[in-house]
Amino acid sequence: MDPLSDSLDLLELRGTLHFRTAFSPPWSVAVPACRNAARFHLVARGHCHVRIGEGRHFALAPAT
């Protein structure tokens, strides 16, 4: 297996939820808290900002 698959298997993640979205400014999404959930986001084009709670803030963009 590859390192990512090994890591996810070690975490015993079971289940998936996938959706694709295309947003135009201005937009925002509030995601409710979920216990025992791992969340992954992929930015394929453009950029966005993510704020976790009232604290940490991240800028996301595609890898170059």
Contacts in CASP RR format, 6 or more apart in sequence:
PFRMAT RR
TARGET T0000
AUTHOR 0000-0000-0000
METHOD contacts of the structure
MODEL  1
MDPLSDSLDLLELRGTLHFRTAFSPPWSVAVPACRNAARFHLVARGHCHV
RIGEGRHFALAPAT
1 9 0 8 1.000
11 38 0 8 1.000
13 38 0 8 1.000
23 48 0 8 1.000
31 39 0 8 1.000
41 50 0 8 1.000
41 60 0 8 1.000
43 60 0 8 1.000
43 61 0 8 1.000
43 62 0 8 1.000
44 62 0 8 1.000
45 62 0 8 1.000
46 61 0 8 1.000
46 62 0 8 1.000
47 59 0 8 1.000
47 60 0 8 1.000
47 61 0 8 1.000
48 59 0 8 1.000
48 60 0 8 1.000
48 61 0 8 1.000
49 57 0 8 1.000
49 58 0 8 1.000
49 59 0 8 1.000
49 60 0 8 1.000
50 57 0 8 1.000
50 58 0 8 1.000
50 59 0 8 1.000
50 60 0 8 1.000
51 57 0 8 1.000
51 58 0 8 1.000
52 58 0 8 1.000
END
